[in-house]
Amino acid sequence: MMISFHGAARSVTGGSLHFIQAGSSSLFLDYGMFQERRDQAAKLNRQLGFNSKSLTAVCLSHAHINHSGALPVFAKEGFFGLVQGTHHASP
């Protein structure tokens, strides 16, 4: 198993993005949107840096934009895998 971290490092407003590979399966834990300065964020959010067609799934820890906001770009790039999220029940 391999885990690598690609977002939210050294930045509170960076997109959360963790890549997990186990055997022939690969997935992301979260796929968040960067929220840096406008020009910098636009570049980071358009250039994902991954082959979205080769991934098996995305698992979302929660729905904040810095954890899920880049999913539309990911889908536009060709991702057709499974997206799962956590369940939150209101008290």
Helices and strands as residue ranges (DSSP letters): E 2-5, E 17-22, E 25-31, H 38-46, G 52-54, E 57-60, H 65-68, H 71-76, E 82-85
